[in-house]
Amino acid sequence: MAPTAKPQVEQCCQQFQALSDRTRVRILELLRGGEKCVCELIEALAVRQSLLSFHLKTLKTAGLVKDRKEGRWVHYSIDWKGLDEMQDLISVLKQPTHGADCCDTAGSCDCNKP
């Protein structure tokens, strides 16, 4: 996916910070297989419900997971838009910064500047 607009840097910083915790990365790994109920995540991670709630809130605030309530149960899934935003920022950071004068829209640069 090519970046279409400058990503929101603050949101991306929050997303990268959310991924700096091993438990939160494990939560995303579990959610890669599809939506999971909180009770399934508690069992798979062997953590207290209060700790899991903290991690899920952090991921949700960062835009990396979304929730769906069904009765008294809450189900979580990956919010792919958040991961796409992170990928867009990485793509932008990989592009040369020589300026529009020497770089084309595909990111090719023939100015030989470091």
C-alpha positions in Angstrom: 0.0 0.0 0.0 1.6 3.3 -1.1 1.2 6.2 1.2 -1.4 8.6 -0.1 -1.1 11.3 2.6 1.3 12.2 5.4 0.5 9.8 8.3 -0.5 11.3 11.6 2.9 11.1 13.3 1.5 11.4 16.9 -0.9 8.5 16.3 1.9 6.4 14.9 4.1 7.2 17.9 1.3 6.0 20.2 0.9 2.9 18.1 4.7 2.1 18.2 4.7 2.7 21.9 1.8 0.3 22.3 3.8 -2.4 20.5 6.8 -1.9 22.8 5.2 -4.3 25.3 5.6 -8.1 24.8 2.1 -8.9 26.2 0.5 -6.5 23.8 2.3 -8.0 20.8 1.2 -11.4 22.0 -2.4 -10.2 22.1 -2.1 -9.1 18.5 -0.6 -12.4 17.6 -3.6 -14.1 19.1 -6.0 -11.8 17.3 -4.4 -12.5 13.9 -6.5 -15.7 13.9 -9.7 -13.7 14.2 -11.9 -12.1 16.8 -11.5 -13.4 20.4 -13.5 -13.0 23.6 -11.8 -11.5 26.6 -12.1 -14.8 28.4 -10.2 -16.6 25.6 -7.4 -14.0 25.8 -7.2 -14.4 29.6 -6.8 -18.2 29.2 -4.3 -18.0 26.4 -2.1 -15.4 28.1 -2.5 -16.6 31.7 -3.0 -13.1 33.0 -5.4 -11.4 35.4 -8.5 -9.8 33.8 -7.4 -6.4 35.2 -4.0 -6.6 33.5 -5.5 -7.8 30.2 -8.0 -4.9 30.4 -5.1 -2.4 30.8 -3.3 -3.8 27.7 -6.5 -4.0 25.6 -7.3 -0.4 26.5 -3.8 0.7 25.5 -4.1 -1.1 22.1 -7.6 0.3 21.5 -6.5 3.9 22.3 -3.6 3.4 19.9 -6.1 2.3 17.2 -4.7 -1.2 16.9 -7.7 -3.2 18.2 -11.4 -2.7 18.2 -14.1 -4.2 20.3 -17.6 -5.5 19.9 -20.0 -6.1 22.7 -22.3 -9.0 22.6 -24.5 -9.1 25.7 -22.1 -9.1 28.7 -19.2 -10.4 26.6 -16.6 -8.2 24.8 -14.9 -9.5 21.7 -11.7 -8.0 20.3 -10.2 -8.0 16.8 -7.3 -6.3 15.1 -8.0 -2.8 13.6 -6.2 -3.2 10.4 -6.4 0.5 9.7 -4.1 1.2 12.6 -1.5 -1.2 11.3 -1.8 0.3 7.8 -1.1 3.7 9.3 2.1 2.4 10.8 3.1 0.8 7.5 2.5 4.1 5.7 4.8 5.9 8.2 7.5 3.4 7.6 7.1 3.8 3.9 7.4 7.5 4.2 10.5 7.2 6.4 12.2 5.0 3.8 11.9 7.6 1.1 14.8 10.0 0.4 14.4 13.5 1.7 16.3 15.3 -1.1 13.2 17.2 -2.0 10.7 17.2 -4.9 13.3 18.7 -7.3 15.3 15.5 -7.6 13.0 12.7 -6.6 10.1 11.3 -8.6 6.8 10.1 -7.2 8.0 6.5 -7.2 10.8 7.4 -4.7 13.5 7.1 -7.3 16.3 9.6 -7.0 19.1 10.2 -9.5 20.7 13.2 -7.8 23.4 11.0 -6.1 23.0 12.9 -2.8 23.5 10.8 0.3 
